[in-house]
């Protein structure tokens, strides 16, 4: 039922350096076929183009073990379009991979031959390869991930253990979402027995005890989208959405009675996923109970991003994706290169008791300290707020976005209540973010974006004072605007502003 392998070296087709220029991946899945084109920094490339076609290649597997003829025609049409688009987009490296449906179908080899006629060279991934890449996809987006990655496709389910930036053991089961209905139809507890037998044979009983379970794949992301809607989540961002381990069981009950018209009204929920939602929920409910997972965390990254991430040198993989992305955004929108790093170090003496995660978020916020400047002065605070909340970041959850947004809003002079931020952060967290923002605001005004005033000055926090230490020659920099911002920052710390030279 399952094939288990320990972690192996990199796949032979993956190079040890990042490809130059635009990179494209065509993912031929059991449910959908997708082209994604990436460009930008190797560690966290931006998505330039993303299109999928719900070809449903795996729909016929459970019936007769073959790819459906109509699905093949839809798939070939999509692939021909994708190949042509990639050429016209000047994609320098195009990688095409196929997964469970093509791997298992009796006419899969014939389908691959027809794809080659289009001009695409296809890598047929094993189940273990899929699990490996899903694991690396999660690590690309959530660097500290430690637990079980579950990637649900149309034809198969892959599990992988991740910890310390490495994908460890992995396993593949023929339990794709397109197969679950047939199993459930044989009896009320058939799915539970099937899953229990499969994970017992693979030695994965209680493998997730006390650990998070990371959700990968369109079906489970659609399920999480429904959970966000039912729970009135503050931000409609699926990545890093958390669910308690009992939520899938509740979603099974909800889906048993909810009207499909209500499902079609859920924002962001693809209509093509609605039919398989009950089966996806049923499988997830059984799986997290058998694995004894502590909580569920959604990953916006999966197999495709894992293919990119694994191809990078270890030193690049080790980079923080949030810091890389915010540094690139700051470089693109800001006036002064590297000023965010200077700000981060300059204000650090005021925040010596913060956690490592808070320091990381403060660093990312400082890298965005200049993003409001291209906007009209009346809307700079709103630009900072929107950049933090709506940016295509990974490696950060909704709370982290809220902290960054509050700090940027404050830094750009925002002084009105923002109800959304009240939902994302506690009063203590908002106060911390305000201090970040006020420190950034002071540093920006003192320096004018020039490095020397920051490198030649320092801040200290005393029992009753927040002191700004300046060189004697720089005393003239302490103008009225700087003094005003210094006093506001000191007041946020319940201290008195003082200046020494």
ZIKA-V679903 format. One record per pair of residues at least 6 apart in sequence whose C-alpha atoms are under 7 Angstrom apart, sorted by the first residue. I is the first residue (numbers start at 1). GAP is how many residues later the second one is. D is the distance in Angstrom with one decimal. If there is no record, write none. Layout:
i: (I	I)
gap: (GAP	GAP)
d: (D	D)
This chain:
i: (1	1	1	2	2	2	2	2	3	3	4	4	4	4	5	5	5	5	6	6	6	7	7	7	7	14	15	16	16	16	17	17	17	18	18	18	19	21	21	22	22	22	22	22	22	23	23	23	23	23	23	23	24	24	24	24	24	24	24	24	25	25	25	25	25	25	25	26	26	26	26	26	26	27	27	27	27	27	27	28	28	28	28	29	29	29	30	30	30	30	30	30	30	30	30	31	31	31	31	31	31	32	32	32	32	32	33	33	33	33	33	34	34	34	35	35	35	35	36	36	36	36	37	37	37	37	38	38	38	38	39	39	39	39	40	43	43	43	43	44	44	44	53	55	55	55	56	57	57	57	57	57	58	58	58	58	58	59	60	60	60	61	61	62	65	65	66	66	66	67	67	76	80	96	96	96	97	97	97	97	98	98	98	98	99	99	100	100	101	102	103	127	127	128	128	128	130	130	131	131	131	131	131	131	132	132	132	133	133	133	134	134	134	134	135	135	135	135	135	136	136	136	136	137	137	137	137	137	137	138	138	138	139	139	140	140	141	141	141	141	142	143	143	144	144	145	145	146	146	147	147	147	147	147	147	147	148	148	148	148	148	148	148	148	149	149	149	149	149	149	150	150	150	150	150	150	150	151	151	151	151	151	151	152	152	152	152	152	152	153	153	153	154	154	154	155	155	155	155	155	155	156	156	156	156	156	157	157	157	157	157	158	158	158	159	159	159	160	160	160	160	160	161	161	161	161	162	177	177	177	180	181	183	183	184	184	192	196	199	205	205	206	206	206	207	208	208	208	209	209	209	209	210	210	210	211	211	212	212	212	212	212	213	213	213	213	214	214	214	214	215	215	215	215	216	216	216	217	219	219	219	220	221	222	222	223	223	225	225	226	229	234	234	235	238	238	239	239	239	240	240	240	240	241	241	242	242	242	243	243	243	244	244	245	245	245	245	245	248	248	248	249	251	252	252	252	255	264	309	321	321	322	322	322	322	323	325	326	326	326	327	329	330	330	330	330	331	333	334	334	335	336	339	339	340	340	340	340	341	341	342	343	343	343	344	344	346	346	347	347	349	349	350	350	361	361	362	365	365	369	371	372	372	372	372	373	375	380	381	381	381	381	381	382	384	384	384	385	385	385	385	388	388	388	389	389	389	398	399	399	402	402	402	403	403	403	403	404	406	406	406	406	407	407	407	407	408	410	410	410	411	411	411	411	435	435	438	439	442	442	442	445	446	446	447	447	456	456	457	457	457	458	458	459	459	459	460	460	460	461	464	464	465	465	465	465	466	466	466	466	466	467	467	467	468	468	468	469	469	469	470	470	471	472	475	486	487	490	490)
gap: (172	173	197	169	170	171	196	200	168	169	166	167	168	198	123	164	165	166	162	163	164	160	161	162	163	297	296	295	296	297	294	295	296	24	293	294	74	18	71	15	16	17	69	70	71	14	15	16	68	69	70	71	11	12	13	14	67	69	70	71	10	11	12	69	70	71	279	8	9	10	69	70	71	6	7	8	69	70	71	6	69	70	71	69	70	72	26	27	28	69	70	71	123	124	125	23	24	25	26	27	123	20	21	22	23	24	19	20	21	22	42	17	18	19	15	16	17	47	11	13	14	15	10	11	12	13	7	8	9	10	6	7	8	9	6	273	274	276	278	277	280	281	25	16	19	20	15	10	11	14	15	44	9	43	96	97	120	119	6	7	8	6	44	117	40	41	39	40	41	38	40	39	38	25	26	27	25	26	27	28	24	25	26	27	25	26	55	56	54	6	21	31	45	42	43	44	28	173	27	28	29	39	40	41	28	35	38	170	173	174	17	168	169	172	14	25	27	32	171	31	170	173	174	164	165	166	168	169	172	161	163	164	6	26	166	169	160	180	253	254	253	22	252	20	21	17	18	16	17	14	15	16	61	64	65	66	11	12	13	14	60	64	65	66	10	11	12	64	65	66	8	9	10	63	64	65	66	6	7	8	64	65	66	6	24	25	64	65	67	23	24	64	22	23	24	19	20	21	22	23	24	16	17	18	19	20	15	16	17	18	19	13	14	15	11	12	13	7	8	9	10	11	6	7	8	9	6	99	102	103	99	98	7	8	6	7	94	94	6	85	86	84	85	86	84	83	84	85	82	83	84	85	82	83	84	82	83	81	82	83	84	85	80	82	83	84	82	83	84	85	81	82	83	84	82	83	86	85	54	58	61	60	77	47	51	54	58	13	44	40	37	186	189	163	60	62	59	60	61	57	58	59	157	56	57	54	55	56	52	53	54	51	52	43	48	49	50	51	33	36	37	36	30	26	29	30	23	7	8	73	74	42	71	72	73	41	68	38	41	42	40	39	37	38	40	41	6	38	36	37	35	113	110	112	26	27	28	29	25	26	112	23	97	100	19	22	108	112	92	112	110	111	110	111	39	43	74	39	43	39	13	8	9	11	12	7	8	32	27	28	31	32	33	27	21	24	25	20	21	23	24	13	16	17	12	13	16	26	25	26	19	22	23	22	26	27	30	29	15	24	27	28	26	27	29	30	29	24	27	28	26	27	29	30	54	57	51	50	40	43	44	37	31	36	6	7	14	15	12	13	14	10	11	8	9	10	6	7	8	6	31	32	30	31	32	33	24	29	30	31	32	30	31	32	30	31	32	30	31	32	30	31	30	29	26	11	10	6	7)
d: (6.3	6.9	6.4	6.7	5.6	4.9	6.8	6.7	5.9	5.8	6.2	4.6	6.9	6.6	6.9	6.4	6.1	6.6	6.5	4.6	6.4	6.6	5.0	5.4	7.0	5.4	5.4	5.3	5.7	5.6	6.1	5.1	5.6	6.3	6.2	5.3	6.7	6.7	5.9	6.8	5.7	4.9	4.8	5.5	6.8	5.7	5.2	6.5	5.7	6.1	4.9	6.0	7.0	5.6	4.2	6.1	6.2	6.1	4.6	6.2	5.8	5.5	6.5	5.7	4.8	5.7	6.7	5.6	4.5	6.6	6.2	4.6	6.3	5.6	5.3	6.6	6.1	5.2	6.1	6.7	6.0	4.5	6.4	6.1	5.5	6.9	6.1	5.1	4.5	6.9	6.3	4.8	6.6	4.6	5.5	6.0	6.2	4.4	6.0	6.2	5.0	6.4	5.5	4.3	5.4	6.1	5.5	5.3	6.4	6.5	7.0	5.6	4.1	6.4	5.8	5.5	6.4	6.3	6.9	5.5	4.5	6.7	5.9	5.4	5.0	6.6	5.7	5.5	4.6	5.3	5.2	5.4	6.5	6.3	5.7	6.1	6.4	7.0	6.5	5.9	6.8	6.4	6.7	5.3	5.7	5.5	5.9	5.6	6.4	5.3	6.6	6.4	6.3	4.9	6.3	6.0	6.9	6.2	5.7	5.6	5.4	6.4	6.6	6.0	5.4	6.2	4.8	5.4	5.8	6.0	6.5	6.8	6.2	6.5	5.0	6.2	5.4	4.7	5.9	6.6	6.7	6.2	5.0	6.1	6.2	5.5	5.3	6.0	5.6	4.6	6.6	6.8	5.1	6.3	6.0	6.1	6.9	6.6	5.0	5.9	5.7	6.0	6.8	7.0	6.8	6.4	6.9	4.8	4.5	5.8	6.4	4.7	4.3	5.8	6.0	6.0	6.5	5.8	6.9	6.6	4.5	6.4	6.4	5.2	4.4	5.7	4.9	3.6	6.8	6.1	5.8	6.1	6.1	6.3	6.9	6.1	6.2	6.9	5.3	5.3	4.9	6.4	6.9	7.0	6.9	6.6	6.3	5.2	4.4	5.8	5.6	6.7	6.4	5.1	5.2	6.0	6.6	5.6	4.7	6.3	6.1	6.6	5.0	6.2	5.4	5.1	6.3	5.9	4.6	6.4	5.7	4.7	6.8	6.9	6.0	5.4	5.9	5.7	5.1	6.5	6.4	4.5	5.4	6.6	6.1	6.9	6.4	5.2	6.9	5.2	6.3	6.1	4.5	4.9	5.1	6.3	6.5	3.9	6.6	6.2	6.8	6.9	5.7	4.5	4.8	3.8	5.8	5.2	6.3	5.2	5.3	5.8	4.4	6.3	5.6	5.3	6.4	6.7	6.7	5.8	4.2	6.5	5.9	5.2	5.5	6.4	5.8	6.7	6.4	5.9	5.8	6.3	6.3	6.0	5.8	5.6	5.9	6.9	5.9	6.4	5.7	6.1	4.1	5.3	5.3	4.8	5.5	4.7	6.2	4.5	5.1	6.6	6.8	5.7	4.7	5.4	5.1	5.7	5.3	4.9	5.6	6.8	5.9	6.2	4.8	6.2	5.9	4.8	5.6	6.4	6.9	6.1	4.7	5.8	6.7	5.8	5.7	6.9	6.4	6.7	6.3	6.5	6.9	5.9	6.8	6.4	6.9	6.6	6.4	6.8	6.6	6.7	6.8	7.0	6.8	6.8	5.5	5.1	4.6	5.6	5.0	5.8	5.4	5.7	5.3	5.6	4.6	6.5	6.0	5.0	6.5	4.9	6.2	6.7	6.6	6.0	4.7	6.2	5.7	6.2	4.8	5.1	6.4	6.2	5.6	5.9	5.9	6.2	6.6	6.6	6.2	6.7	6.2	6.0	5.5	5.4	6.9	5.8	5.8	6.1	5.4	7.0	5.6	5.0	6.6	6.2	5.8	5.3	4.7	5.4	6.8	6.1	6.7	6.9	4.7	4.1	6.9	6.3	6.8	6.4	7.0	6.3	6.6	6.6	5.5	5.8	6.4	6.4	6.5	6.6	6.4	6.0	6.5	5.9	6.8	6.7	7.0	5.5	7.0	6.7	6.4	4.5	6.7	5.3	5.4	6.4	6.9	6.0	6.9	4.6	4.7	6.1	5.2	6.5	6.6	5.1	5.6	4.5	6.7	6.1	5.3	5.7	5.8	4.9	5.4	6.7	6.1	6.6	5.3	5.9	5.7	5.6	6.2	6.9	6.8	6.6	5.5	7.0	7.0	6.7	5.8	6.6	4.6	5.3	5.7	4.2	5.8	6.0	5.0	6.5	4.2	5.6	6.0	4.8	6.6	6.2	5.4	6.2	6.3	5.4	6.1	6.1	6.5	5.8	5.1	6.2	7.0	6.8	5.5	4.9	6.8	6.0	5.3	5.7	4.8	6.2	5.9	5.2	6.8	6.4	5.1	6.2	4.8	4.6	5.8	6.5	5.5	5.8	6.0	5.1	6.3	5.9	4.7	5.5	6.4	4.9	6.4	5.9	4.8	5.8	6.2	4.9	5.3	5.0	6.9	6.3	5.3	5.6	5.4)
